[in-house]
Amino acid sequence: MAELCRLLTPRQQARADQLLEQLQGEARWHGELPVLLLERCWLRLQVVSVQQLAQRLPPDASGEAPELVRYRDLQQQGFGPLEAQERCWREFGREACSQALQRFWQHQERGNQGWTLAAYLDLLARYKRQMAAPGSRALPLLVLARQGSEETHTLRWCWPATPPMRHTCP
């Protein structure tokens, strides 16, 4: 947690430590586990549950539209761009393919600060794995990018502070 001390105020650090302590006592993965969201500009730390995260910070899934996934699959199978596009038009319809591509490019222009469906699913998978593993558990902290900037949201993991070393000599 030492690196996070520069990001969090003492009050926020105390809240994170409290949540970390509670997390160590959790027996299993569930939707009420906490995720921290830090807005650096306003020095605001919010705690949301895993099940609320997608509503609070919707991931960009525009690149995962079935039409675009199929297009990429066809290209990986060796089809050229034009041939892959024509096949997608036949399978999904020209309008549906155009709309999927338009949504994708609009989202690229507006930006989602790197918070994609893949990043969201990775956070969930890592959180689930660590909850299933023995030992200390970390708390996810999403440091939110500044609005209108080209920064990306950054995922960090807050680990419990290690207990101080004790002397083993009598």
N, C-alpha and C positions, 0 to 999 in steps of 0.2 A: 504494500500500500504506500510505500515511501514515495514512489513516483507520482501518485495521485495527490499527495499532500499539496503539490504545487497547483493542482487544478481545483481542489475543493477547499472551501472555507473550513475552519475548525468545527463549526456546527454541522456542516455537511459531512465532514469526515466522521464525526460522532454518529450521525445517522447511518452512514455506510457501515461502520463498525458494528452497530446494533443489528442491522440487517444481515451482515455476515455471520454474526453469532447465532441468529435465528436460523439461518440457512444450514449451519452445521448440524442442527438438531432435526432437520427434515429427514423423513424416512424414505421418501420416494419422489419421483417426478410428478408434478401436477400443475394445472393452469394458474394457480395463485402464486407461484414463485415470483419473486421480485426481479425487475430489470430497472436499472437506474438510467435516467436520461438527463444529461447535463447540458444546459444552455449557457455557454461561457459568457456570452455578451451580457446576460442579465444575472449571471451568477445564480441561476435557478437550477435546483436539483429536484427532479420529479421521480417518483417511484410508481411504476406501472406493473401490473401483473403480466405474465407471459401471454395470457389470453387476451389482454387489452392492447398489447404492443402493436399488432397489425392495424388496429383502428386508430391508435394515437400517432403512429408513424408508418403509414401505408407503404409497403415496398413496391418498387416499380416492377410490374410483371408484364409490361408491354412487349418486351422481347421474347416472352414465353407464349405469345399468342399461337394457337395451333397452326395457323397459316405460315407464320415465320419459322416455327420449329420444323415444319414439313419442308419448307424451302431449304433450310440448312441441311436437313437430312438428305434431301435429293442431291445437293451439291457434294456432300460427303460420299455419296454413292457414285459420283463421277459425272453427274449431269452438269451441263454448262448453265450459266445464269439464266439465259433466255429460255432454254428448255425446262429448267426447274420452275421458272415463273409460269410458263404456259401450263405445266402439269398442275400447279397449285390453283391456277385459275379454273381448270376443269374440275378439280376436286372440291374447291371451296366457293368458287364463283369469283369473278373479277372484282366486284364491288367489295366483298368481304376481305379479299387480299389487300386491296387498296386502302381500306379503312384500318386494317391491322398495321400496315406500314405507316400510314399517316399518324396513328396514335403513337407508334414507336418513335417516329421522328419528332413529334411534338414534345414527347417526354424527354427526348434527348436535348432539345433546345431549351426547355424549361429547367431541366436538371432535376435530379432527385438526390443530389449529393452522394451518389454511389450506393444508396440504400436500395438494393435490388432484391428480387425474390430469392436469388441464390444466396445473398448475404444474410437475409432473414432466416432462410432455412438452415444455413450454416450455424447461425447463433443457436437456433433451437436444437440442432443435432449435438453441438458441443455441450450445451447445457444438460441435455438428457444423458449424454455419456458420462459426464462428471457426476451427475446425481446417482448414477448406477454404480460408479466406481467407489471403492473404499478410500478413506482418507479425507483430507481437507477439500472443501468445495469453494469455488470462486463465484463471485457475483458479477454478472455482465453490466458494464457501464458503457453506454453509447454517448460519446462526446459529439454533440450535434454541431454541424458546420454552420457558419454564419449565413443568414439568408442573403441571397443574391451573390454569394461568392462562388468561386470555383472549387472551394474546399470540399472534402468528402466527410461524411460522418465516420467517426473512428470508433471501432469496438475495442474496448479494453476489458480486462478481467481483473477484478479486485480479489486478492487472496487474503486470507486472515494473516494478521501479523504473527510472526514466529515468536514463541515465548522466549524470554531472555534466558541465556545460558546460565546454568547454576554450577557452582563449583562442586566437583565430585570428591574433593579431598576433605577429610574430617577437620 
